[in-house]
Structure formats: C-alpha cells, structure tokens
C-alpha cells in the first residue's frame, strides 16, 4: 500500500511540474512523526526538490509529536483541522 501511495505522489508531482509550476505537496499522513521517518516518502520529496509539505491526520494529543519545521530543506507543517483550531490556513505560493 505504501508503494502505491509513493507512486501516486510521484505522479502528482510530475503533473505539477508539467504545468511549469512549483509543486506544493499535501499529504494525509505525516512523513515524519516523533522518531519515525517514512524514508520512501522523504526520498521522493528530496528527489523532486520539494520545498514545502503540509499534512494532516494528527488529532488531539498526537499533534505534540508532529514534526513542524525544516527537514532536508523541506518545510513541513501540520494543518489538521483541530490542530489549527478549525481556522483556514492561507497557503501563499512564494512563502515557506
């Protein structure tokens, strides 16, 4: 199942690149959580030189272990609805 999701991520990034735009990555699950790093996802993000990644899924106390910040030059941010107190988050194309 993970390899299927990795393939979908690659296809989405390639489609974004074909449009001539910077691909912005939004994932359901965090690629980094606590001490865990999903190397398959991170390898794709590094290979395509993704600069920004947003993710959700972490609710309640799980947000405490969320990785928010820079990982290998990729800005990561948790935007799960309850974590951001259901306030819509502004995504600006040229802002990390």
C-alpha positions in Angstrom: 0.0 0.0 0.0 2.9 2.4 0.8 4.5 1.9 -2.6 1.1 2.6 -4.3 1.0 5.9 -2.4 4.6 6.7 -3.2 3.7 6.2 -6.9 0.7 8.4 -6.6 2.8 11.1 -5.0 5.4 10.9 -7.8 2.7 11.1 -10.5 1.1 14.2 -8.8 4.5 15.9 -8.5 5.3 15.2 -12.2 1.9 16.5 -13.2 2.6 19.7 -11.3 6.0 20.1 -12.9 4.4 19.6 -16.3 2.4 22.7 -15.7 5.6 24.7 -15.1 4.7 25.5 -11.5 6.3 24.7 -8.2 4.7 21.5 -6.8 3.2 22.0 -3.4 2.7 18.7 -1.5 -0.3 18.0 0.7 -0.3 14.6 2.4 -2.8 13.0 4.7 -0.2 11.3 6.9 2.9 13.0 8.2 6.2 11.8 6.6 7.9 12.4 9.9 6.3 11.7 13.3 8.2 11.6 16.5 11.2 9.4 15.9 9.7 7.8 12.7 10.7 8.9 9.3 8.9 7.5 6.2 12.0 7.2 4.0 10.1 6.2 0.9 8.1 9.4 1.0 11.1 11.6 2.1 13.2 10.1 -0.8 10.5 11.3 -3.3 10.3 14.8 -1.7 14.1 15.1 -1.8 14.5 13.8 -5.4 12.0 16.3 -6.7 13.4 19.1 -4.6 10.1 19.8 -2.9 10.4 22.8 -0.7 7.1 22.7 1.2 4.8 19.9 2.5 1.6 20.2 4.5 0.0 17.2 6.2 -2.9 16.4 8.5 -4.2 13.2 10.2 -2.8 14.0 13.7 -5.6 14.9 16.1 -5.7 15.7 19.7 -2.6 14.9 21.7 -0.9 13.3 18.6 -0.1 16.8 17.5 2.5 17.0 20.2 4.8 14.6 18.3 4.2 16.4 15.0 7.3 17.5 13.0 6.9 21.1 12.1 9.9 22.8 10.6 12.7 22.1 8.1 13.7 18.5 7.2 16.4 18.2 4.5 15.3 21.6 3.1 11.6 20.8 3.1 9.4 23.0 5.2 6.8 20.8 6.9 3.6 22.0 8.6 0.8 20.2 10.4 -2.6 21.6 9.2 -5.0 19.1 10.8 -8.3 20.9 11.4 -8.4 20.5 15.1 -4.7 21.3 15.5 -5.2 24.7 13.8 -8.5 25.2 15.7 -10.5 24.9 12.5 -9.1 28.2 11.2 -8.4 28.1 7.5 -4.7 28.3 6.7 -3.5 30.6 4.0 -1.1 29.0 1.5 1.0 31.5 -0.4 2.9 30.3 -3.4 6.2 32.0 -2.6 6.1 31.6 1.2 7.8 28.7 3.1 
